[in-house]
């Protein structure tokens, strides 16, 4: 069976739907022969950014919807998340100093740092009334 190269999901803004999309990404990675470590990073990035859409863009309103699209090529995997929440650029979040005592740190902001760790490129843009977050992981030599 030929692996699926593109998968688009239209999701309700709920934790259950987000976790369904993470499970589908895991299957998508397996079908496209991505190694487990790489797939784990992709799943973590999707879970973190999707949770931000649910909790921040939509204020935990499950009747809202957002789209997730996966696209695999021989060189990279792209995850694109689109939502119609308030404009917000997660890539503008400042980097926290890991040497600061956790009790002295401002709350939040750690998720995007995890995403930056696992993804090679993260690009935000506003497209009409949509936030579009595009995350790219190069996979040409993912088994090394």
FENRA-V202896 format. One record per residue. N is the residue number from 1. SS is DSSP state (h for helix, s for strand, l for the rest). OMEGA is omega in degrees with one decimal (none if undefined). BURIAL is + if it has 9 or more other C-alpha atoms within 8 Angstrom, else -. Layout:
BEGIN
<<N,SS,OMEGA,BURIAL> <N,SS,OMEGA,BURIAL>>
END
This chain:
BEGIN
<<1,l,-179.9,-> <2,l,179.1,-> <3,l,178.2,-> <4,l,-176.2,-> <5,l,178.2,+> <6,s,177.2,-> <7,s,179.5,-> <8,s,-179.2,-> <9,s,173.1,-> <10,s,-169.0,-> <11,s,167.0,+> <12,s,-178.2,+> <13,l,179.4,+> <14,l,177.4,+> <15,h,-179.6,-> <16,h,178.8,-> <17,h,177.8,+> <18,h,-179.0,+> <19,h,173.7,+> <20,h,179.5,-> <21,h,177.5,+> <22,h,177.7,+> <23,h,177.5,-> <24,h,176.2,-> <25,h,178.0,+> <26,h,177.5,+> <27,h,179.2,-> <28,h,178.4,+> <29,h,178.8,+> <30,h,179.3,+> <31,h,-178.4,+> <32,l,173.1,+> <33,l,171.8,-> <34,l,179.5,+> <35,l,-172.7,+> <36,h,-179.3,-> <37,h,178.6,-> <38,h,-179.8,+> <39,h,177.8,+> <40,h,179.1,+> <41,h,177.7,+> <42,h,179.7,+> <43,h,179.1,+> <44,h,179.4,+> <45,h,178.6,+> <46,h,-178.7,+> <47,h,-178.6,+> <48,h,-177.7,+> <49,h,175.8,+> <50,h,177.2,+> <51,h,176.9,+> <52,h,176.8,+> <53,h,-177.0,+> <54,h,-172.3,+> <55,h,-174.3,+> <56,h,-178.2,-> <57,h,-174.1,+> <58,l,176.1,+> <59,l,177.3,-> <60,l,176.0,+> <61,l,-173.6,+> <62,l,177.5,+> <63,l,176.7,-> <64,l,-177.9,-> <65,s,172.2,+> <66,s,-177.2,+> <67,s,173.6,+> <68,s,178.2,+> <69,s,173.9,+> <70,s,175.1,+> <71,s,-179.4,+> <72,s,168.4,+> <73,l,177.4,-> <74,l,-175.8,-> <75,l,-172.4,-> <76,s,170.5,+> <77,s,177.8,+> <78,s,171.4,+> <79,s,178.1,+> <80,s,178.1,+> <81,s,178.5,+> <82,s,175.6,+> <83,s,-179.3,+> <84,l,176.4,+> <85,l,177.7,+> <86,l,178.4,-> <87,l,177.4,-> <88,l,-180.0,-> <89,l,-179.3,+> <90,h,-179.4,-> <91,h,178.8,-> <92,h,179.4,-> <93,l,-179.2,-> <94,l,178.0,-> <95,l,176.2,-> <96,l,175.5,-> <97,l,-176.5,-> <98,l,-178.7,-> <99,l,179.8,-> <100,l,177.7,-> <101,l,-178.3,-> <102,h,-180.0,-> <103,h,-178.2,-> <104,h,-178.0,-> <105,l,173.2,-> <106,l,178.5,-> <107,l,176.7,-> <108,l,175.8,-> <109,l,-177.7,+> <110,h,-178.3,-> <111,h,-178.8,+> <112,h,176.8,+> <113,h,175.1,+> <114,h,179.3,+> <115,h,178.8,+> <116,h,-179.1,+> <117,h,-174.4,-> <118,h,-176.2,+> <119,l,179.8,+> <120,l,179.4,+> <121,s,174.8,+> <122,s,-177.3,+> <123,s,175.8,-> <124,s,170.2,+> <125,s,174.1,-> <126,s,-178.8,+> <127,s,-175.1,-> <128,l,179.4,-> <129,l,-176.6,-> <130,s,164.1,+> <131,s,177.4,+> <132,s,177.1,+> <133,s,-177.1,+> <134,s,-179.5,+> <135,s,-176.4,+> <136,s,172.8,+> <137,s,176.3,+> <138,s,-172.9,+> <139,l,-174.6,+> <140,l,178.7,-> <141,l,-173.7,-> <142,l,-178.3,+> <143,l,179.2,-> <144,l,none,->>
END
